[in-house]
């Protein structure tokens, strides 16, 4: 009887000492989560293979509100310049990616997946893909990893 009582007490104390593993909702906004600077490299975008690392394009996502950003595309080749798209709405998708939309048009997406770094090593990171083309604010295809 005492062995059973000691066993139950031991079992109860072991289960009571487990850390709280409940999943807590994130408090960060979508814009705060994906905002920042994204760089491409020749492993993510083979069309940039002839460019030096200083000539590679970058995209910066600047938070306007919790669910909206401005997209700033900066390029160095063939001549230095920038293109800006404002009022880009963000929405979380079922696959945990974040979709970027301008009006009814999809601009691109940000998702966490395996990406290649500048030296060819593979790691997990946030990958931005942009496929938006619309006249004067046209941004060519871009794939980049968050710095």
C-alpha positions as CSV (number, residue, x, y, z in Angstrom):
1,X,0.0,0.0,0.0
2,X,2.8,2.5,0.8
3,X,4.6,1.6,-2.4
4,X,1.5,2.4,-4.4
5,X,1.0,5.7,-2.5
6,X,4.7,6.6,-3.0
7,X,4.4,5.8,-6.7
8,X,1.2,7.9,-7.1
9,X,2.9,10.8,-5.3
10,X,6.0,10.5,-7.5
11,X,3.9,10.4,-10.6
12,X,1.8,13.4,-9.5
13,X,4.9,15.4,-8.7
14,X,6.5,14.6,-12.1
15,X,3.4,15.7,-14.1
16,X,2.9,18.8,-12.0
17,X,6.4,20.0,-12.8
18,X,6.0,20.1,-16.6
19,X,6.4,23.6,-18.2
20,X,3.4,25.3,-19.8
21,X,3.6,24.4,-23.4
22,X,0.4,26.1,-24.6
23,X,0.9,27.9,-27.9
24,X,0.4,31.6,-27.3
25,X,-0.8,33.9,-30.2
26,X,1.8,36.2,-31.5
27,X,1.4,39.8,-30.5
28,X,3.4,41.3,-33.4
29,X,1.5,42.8,-36.4
30,X,1.9,41.4,-39.9
31,X,3.8,44.5,-40.9
32,X,6.1,44.2,-38.0
33,X,6.7,40.5,-38.7
34,X,7.7,40.9,-42.4
35,X,9.0,44.5,-42.4
36,X,12.7,45.0,-43.2
37,X,15.2,44.7,-46.0
38,X,15.3,41.8,-48.4
39,X,18.4,40.9,-50.6
40,X,18.6,38.6,-53.5
41,X,21.5,36.6,-54.6
42,X,22.4,34.4,-57.6
43,X,21.1,31.3,-55.9
44,X,17.6,32.8,-55.5
45,X,17.5,34.6,-58.8
46,X,19.8,33.2,-61.5
47,X,19.1,36.2,-63.8
48,X,21.4,38.2,-61.5
49,X,24.4,35.9,-62.1
50,X,26.3,38.6,-64.2
51,X,25.9,41.3,-61.5
52,X,28.3,41.9,-58.7
53,X,27.0,41.8,-55.1
54,X,26.9,45.6,-54.9
55,X,24.7,45.7,-58.0
56,X,22.0,43.3,-56.8
57,X,18.6,44.7,-56.2
58,X,17.0,45.0,-52.8
59,X,13.5,45.4,-51.5
60,X,12.5,47.2,-48.3
61,X,9.1,46.7,-46.7
62,X,8.2,49.8,-44.6
63,X,5.3,49.5,-42.2
64,X,2.4,52.0,-42.8
65,X,0.1,50.3,-40.3
66,X,-0.4,46.9,-38.7
67,X,-1.7,45.4,-42.0
68,X,-0.2,47.6,-44.7
69,X,3.3,48.3,-46.0
70,X,5.1,50.3,-48.6
71,X,7.4,48.4,-51.0
72,X,10.6,50.1,-52.0
73,X,12.5,48.4,-54.8
74,X,16.1,49.7,-55.2
75,X,18.3,48.7,-58.1
76,X,21.8,49.6,-59.2
77,X,21.9,48.2,-62.7
78,X,21.7,49.3,-65.5
79,X,21.4,52.6,-63.7
80,X,20.7,53.5,-60.1
81,X,17.0,54.0,-59.2
82,X,14.1,53.1,-57.0
83,X,10.4,52.2,-57.5
84,X,7.8,52.5,-54.7
85,X,4.4,51.0,-54.2
86,X,2.4,52.3,-51.3
87,X,-0.7,51.0,-49.6
88,X,0.1,47.3,-50.0
89,X,-2.3,45.3,-47.9
90,X,-1.2,42.2,-46.0
91,X,-3.2,39.1,-45.2
92,X,-2.2,35.8,-43.6
93,X,-2.8,32.7,-45.7
94,X,-3.7,29.2,-44.7
95,X,-0.1,28.0,-45.3
96,X,1.2,30.6,-42.8
97,X,2.6,32.8,-45.6
98,X,1.7,36.5,-45.8
99,X,0.2,37.7,-49.1
100,X,0.9,41.2,-50.4
101,X,-1.9,42.8,-52.4
102,X,-2.5,46.1,-54.2
103,X,-6.2,46.5,-54.7
104,X,-7.4,43.3,-56.3
105,X,-3.9,42.4,-57.6
106,X,-1.5,40.1,-55.8
107,X,1.9,41.7,-55.5
108,X,3.7,38.8,-54.0
109,X,4.2,36.8,-50.8
110,X,6.5,36.3,-47.8
111,X,6.9,32.9,-46.3
112,X,9.4,31.1,-44.0
113,X,11.2,28.3,-45.9
114,X,14.7,27.0,-46.8
115,X,16.7,29.6,-48.6
116,X,20.2,29.9,-50.0
117,X,22.6,32.5,-48.5
118,X,25.2,34.5,-50.6
119,X,27.8,31.7,-50.2
120,X,25.4,28.9,-51.2
121,X,24.6,27.6,-47.7
122,X,21.1,26.6,-47.1
123,X,19.2,27.9,-44.0
124,X,15.7,28.7,-42.9
125,X,14.6,32.3,-43.4
126,X,11.9,34.6,-44.7
127,X,11.6,34.6,-48.5
128,X,10.0,37.5,-50.3
129,X,8.7,36.8,-53.9
130,X,7.4,39.7,-56.0
131,X,5.7,39.2,-59.3
132,X,3.8,42.5,-59.7
133,X,3.9,44.3,-63.0
134,X,1.7,47.3,-63.5
135,X,2.9,50.1,-65.9
136,X,5.0,52.9,-64.3
137,X,5.3,51.1,-60.9
138,X,6.5,47.9,-62.5
139,X,8.7,45.9,-60.3
140,X,10.5,43.0,-62.1
141,X,10.4,39.5,-60.6
142,X,12.2,39.5,-57.3
143,X,13.1,36.8,-54.9
144,X,15.1,37.7,-51.8
145,X,15.8,36.7,-48.2
146,X,15.3,38.9,-45.2
147,X,18.5,40.3,-43.8
